[in-house]
Amino acid sequence: MKEKHVAPQGIDRRTFLKTSAAVGAATVITGFPAIVRSQP
């Protein structure tokens, strides 16, 4: 889902990138065991 993110005044780019990185890491951490389990 790509949407244009218009950051409010209070959120700067660094905070947004940090949040994105945290979400990405959480996705990898939670998704990785499922990927490993699906291997034969």
Long-range contacts (C-beta under 8 A, 24 or more apart in sequence): none
